[in-house]
Amino acid sequence: MLRWTLPLLLLAAPAGAVTPIAEILCEGRDAMETRLSQRMGSERQAMGVRGPEQVMELWTGADGDWTLVVTYASGTSCIVAMGEDWQALSREPA
């Protein structure tokens, strides 16, 4: 009985969902920018430095989809998060 428990548990585990992030997790900076702007219709909305080796970028699409990308000093860019329903907030004057 114990011999069949583990295989049955593995079969019962949910299958991983296929998402756009699964297709492209990391690639060269130029290729990532081309994919985000031309293929996904996104525009870079914000960016900031995360230490001496990384730059974070926020890309958004007209449909409200958003993508958070980190670019390393090596030139490799990786998608670290994606979502939908992005809403830009106006900043109050200082």
KOLFIFI-488386 format. One line per field, with one value per atom (N, C-alpha, C, O, CB): atom name; z, x, y; residue number from 1. Coordinates in Angstrom, 2 decimals. Glycine has a CB too. Example, Ala and Ser with C-alpha at 12.3 -4.5 7.8 and 13.67 -1.06 7.14 Angstrom:
% residues 2
a = c(N | CA | C | O | CB | N | CA | C | O | CB) $
Z = c(7.80 | 7.80 | 7.80 | 8.46 | 9.05 | 7.08 | 7.14 | 7.87 | 8.04 | 5.72) $
X = c(13.19 | 12.30 | 13.20 | 14.24 | 11.31 | 12.85 | 13.67 | 12.90 | 13.41 | 14.08) $
Y = c(-5.69 | -4.50 | -3.30 | -3.32 | -4.47 | -2.25 | -1.06 | 0.03 | 1.14 | -0.60) $
k = c(1 | 1 | 1 | 1 | 1 | 2 | 2 | 2 | 2 | 2) $
***
This chain:
% residues 94
a = c(N | CA | C | O | CB | N | CA | C | O | CB | N | CA | C | O | CB | N | CA | C | O | CB | N | CA | C | O | CB | N | CA | C | O | CB | N | CA | C | O | CB | N | CA | C | O | CB | N | CA | C | O | CB | N | CA | C | O | CB | N | CA | C | O | CB | N | CA | C | O | CB | N | CA | C | O | CB | N | CA | C | O | CB | N | CA | C | O | CB | N | CA | C | O | CB | N | CA | C | O | CB | N | CA | C | O | CB | N | CA | C | O | CB | N | CA | C | O | CB | N | CA | C | O | CB | N | CA | C | O | CB | N | CA | C | O | CB | N | CA | C | O | CB | N | CA | C | O | CB | N | CA | C | O | CB | N | CA | C | O | CB | N | CA | C | O | CB | N | CA | C | O | CB | N | CA | C | O | CB | N | CA | C | O | CB | N | CA | C | O | CB | N | CA | C | O | CB | N | CA | C | O | CB | N | CA | C | O | CB | N | CA | C | O | CB | N | CA | C | O | CB | N | CA | C | O | CB | N | CA | C | O | CB | N | CA | C | O | CB | N | CA | C | O | CB | N | CA | C | O | CB | N | CA | C | O | CB | N | CA | C | O | CB | N | CA | C | O | CB | N | CA | C | O | CB | N | CA | C | O | CB | N | CA | C | O | CB | N | CA | C | O | CB | N | CA | C | O | CB | N | CA | C | O | CB | N | CA | C | O | CB | N | CA | C | O | CB | N | CA | C | O | CB | N | CA | C | O | CB | N | CA | C | O | CB | N | CA | C | O | CB | N | CA | C | O | CB | N | CA | C | O | CB | N | CA | C | O | CB | N | CA | C | O | CB | N | CA | C | O | CB | N | CA | C | O | CB | N | CA | C | O | CB | N | CA | C | O | CB | N | CA | C | O | CB | N | CA | C | O | CB | N | CA | C | O | CB | N | CA | C | O | CB | N | CA | C | O | CB | N | CA | C | O | CB | N | CA | C | O | CB | N | CA | C | O | CB | N | CA | C | O | CB | N | CA | C | O | CB | N | CA | C | O | CB | N | CA | C | O | CB | N | CA | C | O | CB | N | CA | C | O | CB | N | CA | C | O | CB | N | CA | C | O | CB | N | CA | C | O | CB | N | CA | C | O | CB | N | CA | C | O | CB | N | CA | C | O | CB | N | CA | C | O | CB | N | CA | C | O | CB | N | CA | C | O | CB | N | CA | C | O | CB | N | CA | C | O | CB | N | CA | C | O | CB | N | CA | C | O | CB | N | CA | C | O | CB | N | CA | C | O | CB) $
Z = c(0.00 | 0.00 | 0.00 | -0.77 | 1.21 | 0.83 | 0.92 | -0.40 | -0.75 | 2.06 | -1.11 | -2.38 | -3.42 | -4.30 | -2.90 | -3.34 | -4.31 | -3.85 | -4.65 | -4.56 | -2.62 | -2.09 | -2.78 | -3.22 | -0.60 | -2.88 | -3.49 | -4.96 | -5.35 | -3.37 | -5.79 | -7.19 | -7.31 | -8.18 | -7.97 | -6.47 | -6.52 | -6.10 | -6.67 | -5.64 | -5.11 | -4.69 | -5.79 | -6.00 | -3.42 | -6.49 | -7.58 | -8.72 | -9.35 | -8.09 | -8.99 | -10.05 | -9.66 | -10.52 | -10.36 | -8.38 | -7.90 | -7.86 | -7.73 | -6.53 | -7.97 | -7.92 | -9.14 | -10.24 | -7.85 | -8.98 | -10.13 | -11.15 | -10.80 | -9.66 | -12.40 | -13.48 | -13.48 | -13.16 | -14.86 | -13.83 | -13.88 | -15.01 | -16.11 | -14.05 | -14.72 | -15.73 | -16.72 | -16.33 | -15.07 | -17.96 | -18.97 | -19.02 | -19.25 | -20.35 | -18.81 | -18.83 | -19.77 | -20.12 | -17.41 | -20.18 | -21.03 | -20.36 | -21.04 | -21.41 | -19.03 | -18.32 | -18.42 | -18.36 | -16.87 | -18.55 | -18.66 | -19.96 | -20.02 | -18.58 | -20.99 | -22.29 | -22.28 | -22.87 | -23.37 | -21.65 | -21.64 | -20.24 | -19.79 | -22.60 | -19.56 | -18.22 | -18.29 | -17.71 | -17.30 | -19.00 | -19.14 | -20.57 | -21.25 | -18.16 | -21.02 | -22.32 | -22.36 | -21.42 | -23.49 | -23.43 | -23.56 | -23.49 | -23.83 | -24.86 | -23.06 | -22.85 | -24.11 | -24.06 | -22.36 | -25.25 | -26.50 | -26.91 | -27.34 | -27.61 | -26.78 | -27.14 | -26.22 | -26.67 | -27.07 | -24.93 | -23.99 | -24.33 | -24.33 | -22.54 | -24.64 | -24.99 | -26.26 | -26.33 | -25.17 | -27.24 | -28.48 | -28.22 | -28.74 | -29.50 | -27.41 | -27.11 | -26.38 | -26.71 | -26.26 | -25.38 | -24.60 | -25.43 | -25.35 | -23.37 | -26.22 | -26.96 | -28.23 | -28.48 | -27.32 | -29.01 | -30.30 | -30.21 | -30.78 | -31.28 | -29.51 | -29.45 | -28.44 | -28.67 | -29.13 | -27.29 | -26.23 | -26.18 | -25.43 | -24.90 | -26.97 | -27.02 | -25.74 | -25.41 | -27.33 | -25.00 | -23.73 | -23.90 | -24.85 | -22.69 | -22.97 | -22.92 | -21.54 | -20.54 | -23.26 | -21.49 | -20.19 | -19.51 | -20.08 | -20.35 | -18.29 | -17.54 | -16.41 | -16.05 | -16.97 | -15.86 | -14.73 | -14.66 | -15.14 | -13.41 | -14.04 | -13.82 | -12.60 | -12.22 | -15.07 | -12.00 | -10.83 | -10.61 | -11.04 | -9.60 | -9.95 | -9.67 | -8.42 | -7.42 | -9.51 | -8.51 | -7.36 | -7.07 | -7.39 | -7.62 | -6.47 | -6.19 | -7.41 | -8.45 | -5.76 | -7.28 | -8.36 | -9.57 | -10.60 | -7.82 | -9.47 | -10.54 | -11.20 | -12.12 | -10.00 | -10.77 | -11.27 | -11.51 | -10.77 | -10.30 | -12.56 | -12.85 | -12.97 | -13.66 | -14.17 | -12.28 | -12.35 | -13.31 | -13.31 | -10.92 | -14.12 | -15.05 | -14.95 | -14.78 | -16.50 | -15.05 | -15.08 | -16.47 | -16.93 | -13.99 | -17.14 | -18.47 | -18.34 | -17.65 | -19.49 | -19.02 | -18.99 | -20.41 | -21.32 | -18.15 | -20.57 | -21.85 | -21.78 | -20.69 | -22.28 | -22.92 | -22.97 | -22.36 | -21.92 | -24.42 | -22.32 | -21.77 | -20.26 | -19.67 | -22.43 | -19.62 | -18.18 | -17.70 | -16.51 | -17.57 | -18.62 | -18.23 | -17.83 | -18.38 | -19.38 | -16.88 | -16.46 | -16.30 | -16.02 | -15.16 | -16.48 | -16.39 | -15.65 | -15.97 | -17.80 | -14.65 | -13.90 | -14.36 | -14.30 | -12.36 | -14.82 | -15.39 | -14.61 | -14.26 | -16.90 | -14.35 | -13.78 | -14.84 | -15.48 | -12.46 | -15.03 | -15.96 | -15.15 | -14.34 | -17.04 | -15.37 | -14.65 | -15.43 | -16.64 | -14.41 | -14.76 | -15.38 | -16.51 | -17.41 | -14.34 | -16.49 | -17.53 | -18.85 | -19.89 | -17.08 | -18.82 | -20.02 | -20.14 | -21.10 | -21.22 | -19.18 | -19.17 | -18.45 | -17.37 | -18.50 | -19.06 | -18.45 | -18.12 | -18.90 | -19.38 | -16.96 | -16.52 | -16.07 | -15.39 | -15.38 | -16.45 | -15.96 | -14.56 | -14.35 | -16.92 | -13.60 | -12.22 | -11.75 | -10.76 | -11.30 | -12.47 | -12.12 | -13.28 | -14.06 | -10.83 | -13.38 | -14.39 | -13.74 | -12.79 | -15.65 | -14.25 | -13.71 | -14.64 | -15.79 | -12.34 | -14.13 | -14.93 | -14.08 | -12.87 | -15.50 | -14.73 | -14.09 | -13.45 | -12.35 | -13.04 | -14.15 | -13.65 | -13.63 | -14.57 | -14.51 | -12.56 | -12.45 | -12.01 | -10.93 | -11.44 | -12.86 | -12.51 | -11.57 | -11.77 | -13.80 | -10.56 | -9.60 | -9.82 | -10.08 | -8.15 | -9.72 | -9.88 | -8.59 | -7.50 | -10.24 | -8.74 | -7.57 | -7.10 | -7.90 | -7.90 | -5.81 | -5.21 | -5.29 | -5.13 | -3.72 | -5.55 | -5.55 | -4.19 | -3.16 | -5.94 | -4.18 | -2.91 | -2.16 | -1.07 | -3.16) $
X = c(0.83 | 0.00 | 0.86 | 0.61 | -0.94 | 1.87 | 2.74 | 3.48 | 3.79 | 3.75 | 3.75 | 4.45 | 3.66 | 4.27 | 4.73 | 2.36 | 1.51 | 1.14 | 0.61 | 0.26 | 1.39 | 0.96 | 1.66 | 1.00 | 1.22 | 2.99 | 3.72 | 3.35 | 3.08 | 5.20 | 3.33 | 2.93 | 1.52 | 1.28 | 3.01 | 0.60 | -0.76 | -0.80 | -1.55 | -1.68 | 0.01 | 0.07 | 0.65 | 0.19 | 0.90 | 1.65 | 2.24 | 1.26 | 1.23 | 3.50 | 0.46 | -0.55 | -1.65 | -2.25 | -1.16 | -1.91 | -2.97 | -2.53 | -3.37 | -3.43 | -1.22 | -0.73 | -1.21 | -1.27 | 0.82 | -1.57 | -2.07 | -0.97 | 0.20 | -2.64 | -1.35 | -0.40 | -0.07 | -0.92 | -0.98 | 1.17 | 1.58 | 0.88 | 0.73 | 3.09 | 0.46 | -0.22 | 0.80 | 1.92 | -1.02 | 0.42 | 1.29 | 1.02 | -0.12 | 1.06 | 2.06 | 1.93 | 2.97 | 3.93 | 2.08 | 2.79 | 3.81 | 5.17 | 6.19 | 3.37 | 5.21 | 6.48 | 7.25 | 8.48 | 6.25 | 6.54 | 7.21 | 8.00 | 9.02 | 6.19 | 7.55 | 8.21 | 9.52 | 10.50 | 7.29 | 9.55 | 10.74 | 11.02 | 10.42 | 10.57 | 11.88 | 12.23 | 13.41 | 13.37 | 12.55 | 14.47 | 15.66 | 16.17 | 16.10 | 16.76 | 16.68 | 17.34 | 18.12 | 18.05 | 16.31 | 18.84 | 19.63 | 18.76 | 17.57 | 20.40 | 19.32 | 18.58 | 17.87 | 16.69 | 19.51 | 18.56 | 17.94 | 16.78 | 15.74 | 18.98 | 16.97 | 15.90 | 14.70 | 13.56 | 16.41 | 14.94 | 13.84 | 13.06 | 11.83 | 14.38 | 13.78 | 13.11 | 12.27 | 11.15 | 14.13 | 12.82 | 12.07 | 10.83 | 9.75 | 12.95 | 10.96 | 9.81 | 8.73 | 7.55 | 10.25 | 9.13 | 8.15 | 7.47 | 6.26 | 8.82 | 8.24 | 7.65 | 6.92 | 5.81 | 8.73 | 7.53 | 6.93 | 5.95 | 4.86 | 8.02 | 6.31 | 5.43 | 4.31 | 3.19 | 6.24 | 4.61 | 3.62 | 2.95 | 1.99 | 4.25 | 3.43 | 2.83 | 2.99 | 2.13 | 1.39 | 4.07 | 4.29 | 5.23 | 6.02 | 4.85 | 5.13 | 6.03 | 6.66 | 6.01 | 5.29 | 7.93 | 8.59 | 8.03 | 8.05 | 10.15 | 7.53 | 6.91 | 7.79 | 7.70 | 5.61 | 8.64 | 9.46 | 10.69 | 10.70 | 8.65 | 11.72 | 12.93 | 13.66 | 13.49 | 13.85 | 14.48 | 15.25 | 16.42 | 16.39 | 14.37 | 17.44 | 18.64 | 18.41 | 17.90 | 19.88 | 18.81 | 18.73 | 20.14 | 20.47 | 17.73 | 20.94 | 22.33 | 23.21 | 22.72 | 22.43 | 24.49 | 25.43 | 25.35 | 25.95 | 26.82 | 24.63 | 24.61 | 23.26 | 23.15 | 25.08 | 22.22 | 20.87 | 20.06 | 20.17 | 20.14 | 19.24 | 18.27 | 16.91 | 16.76 | 18.64 | 15.91 | 14.54 | 13.74 | 13.90 | 13.86 | 12.89 | 12.05 | 10.62 | 10.37 | 12.58 | 9.70 | 8.28 | 7.76 | 7.84 | 7.48 | 7.21 | 6.63 | 5.13 | 4.69 | 7.27 | 4.34 | 2.89 | 2.33 | 2.90 | 2.23 | 1.21 | 0.51 | -0.77 | -1.28 | 0.22 | -1.30 | -2.54 | -3.71 | -4.69 | -2.87 | -3.62 | -4.71 | -4.62 | -5.44 | -4.71 | -3.62 | -3.47 | -2.51 | -2.24 | -4.78 | -1.97 | -0.96 | 0.32 | 0.65 | -0.69 | 1.06 | 2.33 | 3.37 | 3.06 | 2.16 | 4.64 | 5.77 | 6.89 | 7.24 | 6.25 | 7.46 | 8.60 | 9.84 | 9.88 | 8.38 | 10.85 | 12.05 | 13.28 | 13.36 | 12.18 | 14.21 | 15.49 | 16.56 | 16.59 | 15.81 | 17.43 | 18.54 | 19.83 | 20.04 | 18.52 | 20.68 | 21.94 | 23.06 | 22.94 | 22.27 | 24.14 | 25.30 | 25.86 | 26.52 | 26.38 | 25.61 | 26.08 | 25.35 | 25.80 | 25.93 | 24.20 | 23.40 | 22.21 | 21.45 | 24.26 | 22.03 | 20.89 | 19.72 | 19.88 | 21.25 | 18.54 | 17.31 | 16.41 | 16.30 | 16.58 | 15.75 | 14.86 | 13.53 | 13.48 | 15.51 | 12.46 | 11.13 | 11.00 | 11.18 | 9.98 | 10.69 | 10.55 | 9.10 | 8.79 | 11.36 | 8.22 | 6.80 | 5.98 | 6.45 | 6.51 | 4.75 | 3.79 | 2.43 | 2.15 | 3.77 | 1.57 | 0.23 | -0.69 | -0.35 | 0.24 | -1.84 | -2.82 | -3.46 | -3.24 | -3.89 | -4.25 | -4.98 | -4.05 | -4.31 | -5.91 | -2.96 | -2.06 | -2.79 | -3.51 | -0.77 | -2.60 | -3.21 | -2.13 | -1.56 | -4.41 | -1.86 | -0.87 | -1.54 | -2.69 | -0.32 | -0.82 | -1.31 | -0.61 | 0.59 | -1.09 | -1.35 | -0.72 | 0.00 | -0.46 | -1.77 | 1.13 | 1.92 | 1.49 | 1.21 | 3.42 | 1.44 | 1.14 | 2.39 | 3.50 | 0.65 | 2.22 | 3.40 | 4.07 | 3.39 | 3.00 | 5.38 | 6.13 | 5.97 | 6.53 | 7.61) $
Y = c(-1.20 | 0.00 | 1.26 | 2.18 | 0.00 | 1.30 | 2.45 | 2.68 | 3.82 | 2.27 | 1.62 | 1.70 | 2.50 | 3.10 | 0.29 | 2.52 | 3.22 | 4.63 | 5.41 | 2.43 | 4.97 | 6.26 | 7.43 | 8.37 | 6.32 | 7.38 | 8.48 | 8.69 | 9.83 | 8.24 | 7.66 | 7.89 | 8.47 | 9.30 | 6.60 | 8.04 | 8.58 | 10.04 | 10.83 | 7.76 | 10.40 | 11.79 | 12.68 | 13.80 | 11.92 | 12.17 | 12.94 | 13.14 | 14.20 | 12.26 | 12.14 | 12.26 | 13.24 | 13.88 | 10.89 | 13.36 | 14.24 | 15.70 | 16.59 | 13.81 | 15.96 | 17.34 | 18.10 | 17.54 | 17.38 | 19.37 | 20.15 | 20.38 | 20.55 | 21.50 | 20.38 | 20.65 | 22.13 | 22.96 | 20.21 | 22.47 | 23.86 | 24.60 | 24.08 | 23.95 | 25.80 | 26.62 | 27.17 | 27.49 | 27.78 | 27.28 | 27.85 | 29.35 | 29.77 | 27.18 | 30.15 | 31.60 | 32.18 | 31.50 | 32.19 | 33.44 | 34.07 | 34.13 | 34.09 | 35.46 | 34.23 | 34.30 | 32.98 | 32.98 | 34.66 | 31.87 | 30.58 | 30.48 | 29.79 | 29.44 | 31.18 | 31.13 | 31.92 | 31.46 | 31.67 | 33.06 | 33.91 | 34.40 | 35.38 | 35.11 | 33.77 | 34.23 | 35.19 | 36.27 | 33.04 | 34.80 | 35.64 | 35.60 | 34.58 | 35.19 | 36.74 | 36.83 | 38.13 | 38.92 | 36.74 | 38.37 | 39.60 | 40.84 | 40.79 | 39.58 | 41.93 | 43.18 | 43.64 | 43.99 | 44.28 | 43.66 | 44.11 | 43.22 | 43.71 | 44.16 | 41.91 | 40.97 | 41.14 | 41.05 | 39.52 | 41.38 | 41.58 | 42.85 | 42.85 | 41.66 | 43.93 | 45.18 | 45.02 | 45.51 | 46.32 | 44.33 | 44.09 | 43.27 | 43.58 | 43.37 | 42.23 | 41.37 | 42.16 | 42.07 | 40.16 | 42.94 | 43.69 | 44.78 | 44.95 | 44.31 | 45.50 | 46.62 | 46.18 | 46.63 | 47.61 | 45.33 | 44.97 | 43.81 | 43.88 | 44.63 | 42.78 | 41.60 | 41.74 | 41.28 | 40.38 | 42.38 | 42.47 | 43.84 | 44.03 | 42.16 | 44.80 | 46.13 | 46.92 | 47.74 | 46.01 | 46.69 | 47.38 | 48.56 | 48.62 | 46.42 | 49.50 | 50.65 | 50.72 | 50.42 | 51.96 | 51.13 | 51.29 | 52.52 | 53.61 | 51.39 | 52.35 | 53.44 | 53.97 | 55.14 | 52.98 | 53.11 | 53.53 | 52.64 | 51.51 | 53.46 | 53.19 | 52.40 | 52.94 | 54.10 | 52.42 | 52.09 | 52.49 | 51.55 | 50.39 | 52.54 | 52.04 | 51.26 | 50.43 | 50.92 | 52.18 | 49.18 | 48.27 | 47.76 | 46.62 | 47.08 | 48.61 | 48.26 | 48.52 | 48.96 | 46.79 | 48.26 | 48.58 | 47.65 | 47.94 | 48.55 | 46.56 | 45.56 | 45.35 | 44.53 | 44.27 | 46.06 | 45.78 | 47.05 | 48.03 | 44.88 | 47.00 | 48.05 | 47.38 | 46.38 | 48.85 | 47.94 | 47.43 | 48.32 | 49.54 | 47.41 | 47.69 | 48.42 | 47.91 | 46.72 | 48.28 | 48.84 | 48.50 | 48.81 | 49.94 | 49.27 | 47.79 | 47.92 | 47.70 | 46.78 | 46.91 | 48.54 | 48.37 | 48.37 | 48.98 | 49.47 | 47.69 | 47.67 | 48.46 | 48.74 | 46.23 | 48.83 | 49.61 | 48.86 | 49.47 | 49.98 | 47.53 | 46.71 | 46.54 | 45.85 | 45.35 | 47.19 | 47.10 | 46.03 | 45.94 | 46.85 | 45.21 | 44.21 | 44.93 | 45.98 | 43.20 | 44.36 | 44.94 | 43.84 | 42.69 | 45.73 | 44.24 | 43.32 | 44.02 | 45.16 | 42.86 | 43.35 | 43.87 | 43.12 | 41.89 | 43.73 | 43.87 | 43.28 | 43.77 | 44.94 | 43.63 | 42.87 | 43.25 | 43.02 | 41.97 | 42.45 | 44.02 | 43.89 | 43.93 | 44.83 | 45.02 | 42.94 | 42.80 | 43.48 | 43.71 | 41.32 | 43.79 | 44.43 | 43.57 | 44.09 | 44.69 | 42.29 | 41.38 | 41.58 | 41.10 | 39.94 | 42.30 | 42.51 | 41.60 | 41.69 | 42.35 | 40.72 | 39.81 | 40.46 | 41.04 | 38.47 | 40.35 | 40.86 | 39.69 | 38.74 | 41.87 | 39.75 | 38.67 | 39.26 | 40.28 | 37.85 | 38.59 | 38.95 | 38.37 | 37.17 | 38.42 | 39.23 | 38.77 | 38.74 | 38.08 | 39.65 | 39.45 | 39.41 | 39.95 | 40.78 | 40.23 | 39.45 | 39.92 | 39.98 | 39.25 | 39.00 | 40.85 | 40.93 | 41.69 | 41.95 | 41.59 | 42.02 | 42.75 | 43.83 | 43.90 | 41.79 | 44.66 | 45.76 | 46.80 | 47.27 | 45.22 | 47.15 | 48.18 | 49.51 | 49.85 | 48.27 | 50.28 | 51.61 | 52.59 | 52.46 | 51.61 | 53.56 | 54.59 | 55.59 | 55.99 | 55.31 | 55.98 | 56.95 | 58.28 | 58.31 | 56.45 | 59.36 | 60.67 | 61.03 | 60.70 | 61.76 | 61.69 | 62.09 | 63.46 | 64.35 | 62.09 | 63.62 | 64.91 | 65.79 | 65.29 | 64.75 | 67.09 | 67.97 | 67.98 | 67.90 | 69.40 | 68.06 | 68.05 | 69.33 | 69.49 | 67.80) $
k = c(1 | 1 | 1 | 1 | 1 | 2 | 2 | 2 | 2 | 2 | 3 | 3 | 3 | 3 | 3 | 4 | 4 | 4 | 4 | 4 | 5 | 5 | 5 | 5 | 5 | 6 | 6 | 6 | 6 | 6 | 7 | 7 | 7 | 7 | 7 | 8 | 8 | 8 | 8 | 8 | 9 | 9 | 9 | 9 | 9 | 10 | 10 | 10 | 10 | 10 | 11 | 11 | 11 | 11 | 11 | 12 | 12 | 12 | 12 | 12 | 13 | 13 | 13 | 13 | 13 | 14 | 14 | 14 | 14 | 14 | 15 | 15 | 15 | 15 | 15 | 16 | 16 | 16 | 16 | 16 | 17 | 17 | 17 | 17 | 17 | 18 | 18 | 18 | 18 | 18 | 19 | 19 | 19 | 19 | 19 | 20 | 20 | 20 | 20 | 20 | 21 | 21 | 21 | 21 | 21 | 22 | 22 | 22 | 22 | 22 | 23 | 23 | 23 | 23 | 23 | 24 | 24 | 24 | 24 | 24 | 25 | 25 | 25 | 25 | 25 | 26 | 26 | 26 | 26 | 26 | 27 | 27 | 27 | 27 | 27 | 28 | 28 | 28 | 28 | 28 | 29 | 29 | 29 | 29 | 29 | 30 | 30 | 30 | 30 | 30 | 31 | 31 | 31 | 31 | 31 | 32 | 32 | 32 | 32 | 32 | 33 | 33 | 33 | 33 | 33 | 34 | 34 | 34 | 34 | 34 | 35 | 35 | 35 | 35 | 35 | 36 | 36 | 36 | 36 | 36 | 37 | 37 | 37 | 37 | 37 | 38 | 38 | 38 | 38 | 38 | 39 | 39 | 39 | 39 | 39 | 40 | 40 | 40 | 40 | 40 | 41 | 41 | 41 | 41 | 41 | 42 | 42 | 42 | 42 | 42 | 43 | 43 | 43 | 43 | 43 | 44 | 44 | 44 | 44 | 44 | 45 | 45 | 45 | 45 | 45 | 46 | 46 | 46 | 46 | 46 | 47 | 47 | 47 | 47 | 47 | 48 | 48 | 48 | 48 | 48 | 49 | 49 | 49 | 49 | 49 | 50 | 50 | 50 | 50 | 50 | 51 | 51 | 51 | 51 | 51 | 52 | 52 | 52 | 52 | 52 | 53 | 53 | 53 | 53 | 53 | 54 | 54 | 54 | 54 | 54 | 55 | 55 | 55 | 55 | 55 | 56 | 56 | 56 | 56 | 56 | 57 | 57 | 57 | 57 | 57 | 58 | 58 | 58 | 58 | 58 | 59 | 59 | 59 | 59 | 59 | 60 | 60 | 60 | 60 | 60 | 61 | 61 | 61 | 61 | 61 | 62 | 62 | 62 | 62 | 62 | 63 | 63 | 63 | 63 | 63 | 64 | 64 | 64 | 64 | 64 | 65 | 65 | 65 | 65 | 65 | 66 | 66 | 66 | 66 | 66 | 67 | 67 | 67 | 67 | 67 | 68 | 68 | 68 | 68 | 68 | 69 | 69 | 69 | 69 | 69 | 70 | 70 | 70 | 70 | 70 | 71 | 71 | 71 | 71 | 71 | 72 | 72 | 72 | 72 | 72 | 73 | 73 | 73 | 73 | 73 | 74 | 74 | 74 | 74 | 74 | 75 | 75 | 75 | 75 | 75 | 76 | 76 | 76 | 76 | 76 | 77 | 77 | 77 | 77 | 77 | 78 | 78 | 78 | 78 | 78 | 79 | 79 | 79 | 79 | 79 | 80 | 80 | 80 | 80 | 80 | 81 | 81 | 81 | 81 | 81 | 82 | 82 | 82 | 82 | 82 | 83 | 83 | 83 | 83 | 83 | 84 | 84 | 84 | 84 | 84 | 85 | 85 | 85 | 85 | 85 | 86 | 86 | 86 | 86 | 86 | 87 | 87 | 87 | 87 | 87 | 88 | 88 | 88 | 88 | 88 | 89 | 89 | 89 | 89 | 89 | 90 | 90 | 90 | 90 | 90 | 91 | 91 | 91 | 91 | 91 | 92 | 92 | 92 | 92 | 92 | 93 | 93 | 93 | 93 | 93 | 94 | 94 | 94 | 94 | 94) $
***
